[in-house]
Amino acid sequence: MTNLLNVTEIDEILVKSGVWQKNGHFQLTSGRHSDQYLQCAMLSQYPAYFEPIARH
């Protein structure tokens, strides 16, 4: 059995890679506003981060 990442480790990867923007102001395509934004497609640019999350 492989070791799965815990929630804290996933959070760290998403923030470190810049995929999860936690501080800011974002206007979403729906027109709504958010102080956080997750750019999922951007994670594929970082194979070292992508692989452990994909296994999860």
Secondary structure, DSSP 8 states (H G I E B T S, - for coil): ------HHHHHHHHHHTTSEE-SS-EE-TTS-EES-EE-GGGGGG-HHHHHHHHH-
